Amino acid sequence: MSRTQARTPPQERQEGRLRARPHRPSGEAPESGTRPLGLGGRRDGLLHVPPGYRADRPAPLGVLLHGAGGHAPHALALWQRLADEAGLLLLAPESRGPTWDIIVESGYGQDVAFIEQALAYVFERYAVDPAHLAIGGFSDGASYALSLGLTNGDLFTHVVAFSPGFLVPAAQRGEPSLFISHGVKDTVLPIEPCSRRIVPRVQRAGYPVRYHEFDGPHTVPVDIAQEALTWFLAPSPGGGNA
């Protein structure tokens, strides 16, 4: 069975574990641009490859997760306009339902399996820099990125959460660096019970955190998205994998 076809065992899926890891690609890399993954049927995902990608120069990878009721283009939009200049690979998988499994099922399930499949697909075809591998998202996608990112901190070096609502990691592994932003006028996920509780919690757990509050609603301002990307691509990140 190829790496792309590998499946996360049920027990590991329930624990939120991702087994795929960057390695020397052995599959044929499609040309640059944005295209469907072709893995998930009605709900699938998108992959964006910058025009400057080279197989002999591992690229940073951002795994971006949409909010409730969203689709891959919504997630990709967080960094897509910045990706080509930065030489950034972007993967935007879609949840199996209207939002992510831990939110509707109170536990990890099919979304972990699909993200595993999507990562294996990318690693089989593209050279990915293991020192710059981020998972991020907005709203429900931010909550899932935080939860799955800390559970798999031995894979993800960075976690980006734009206006998260909660944090429920299955375990604490590795030491990924965290970027969290939130609008003080957010009425969808108010800042006080959300990021202002999440940030102290992850700081007490020992994670390096960059936190940015801004004067705005439930959104991702362009300058915040740029700040997060610059932070992610910095040559000397504040944290890393243990």
Phi, psi and omega in degrees: 000130182286165178299322181296327183272353184299148180236144176287127178302150184308317182296316179293325177298318179295333179271001178075021184273138174247127184261339183297142179221150175301144178203174178298121183293142179240351178264170180279128180275122175299165181294167181295159181125189181247132182210156175296151176290324183074030184245336195244012179071229185298318174250118190235256181163175181230150174235130177245126180245122181291152183296336181271007182299138176225135183296336181269007180224091183309134185257151171293151181233131173247123175262114188247133186244133182283167176275183182301133180075005184269180180224172183306318180301327178295318179290315182300327183298340180302319183231000189299318183291344181260347192291319186295316179294326182276351183067039189256126170282139179233132177238124180235086177285153177257145176296154181289331176245197182292339172210187192280151192302320183293343180275321182263339183246355183059032178181164179283148183202238188293332181293323176299316180298320182287320177298320175302314180296318180294318178296317179299321178300315181292312183296331179291334188246341186228145175278117183247135178286111182292347178271353178222077181229107187248150166239135183207172179180180182238137174062238177301325177295327177291318178299319181289322178297317177298312184295310181288326180295318178287326176296330181239044180290354172273356174250306182275129178272338183221145175230129182241122183235108176266108178059059179284160178254330183198178183214119179223068177292147177281338181196168176247109180233141178067188180223062178295149173278145184242139171238123180230133175229156181198140177275135182288345179255020180291121177256352178277307173235087185305142188296326187296309179277356183253263187296328180289348170261324181295314186300310177300325181297312182287331175294318178296330179283354175098008180278140171288128187230132165253122185240132183227112170267142180226159183275084183190180183270207182277086186201177175236098178300150182302319182291330177290317177300319179294317179301316181296319181293317178300318177299315181297319186274358181303138184293339181235077183296155183290341182223201180172191180273143176268000000 
